[in-house]
């Protein structure tokens, strides 16, 4: 189920970034933070994981 969420998030991010000409990180990082909170990760590493994932 997680892989489906990530695939849909990536597709939506790419579509919005292409349509509006903005960087994908400005959409992806807040979305990942929201998803990671829902998955019960420690709050001390959520932002680091979201930024690291968007840069990869």
PyMOL commands that set and color helices and strands:
alter all, ss='L'
color gray80, all
select helices_A, chain A and resi 2-20+25-38+43-55
alter helices_A, ss='H'
color red, helices_A
deselect
rebuild
show_as cartoon
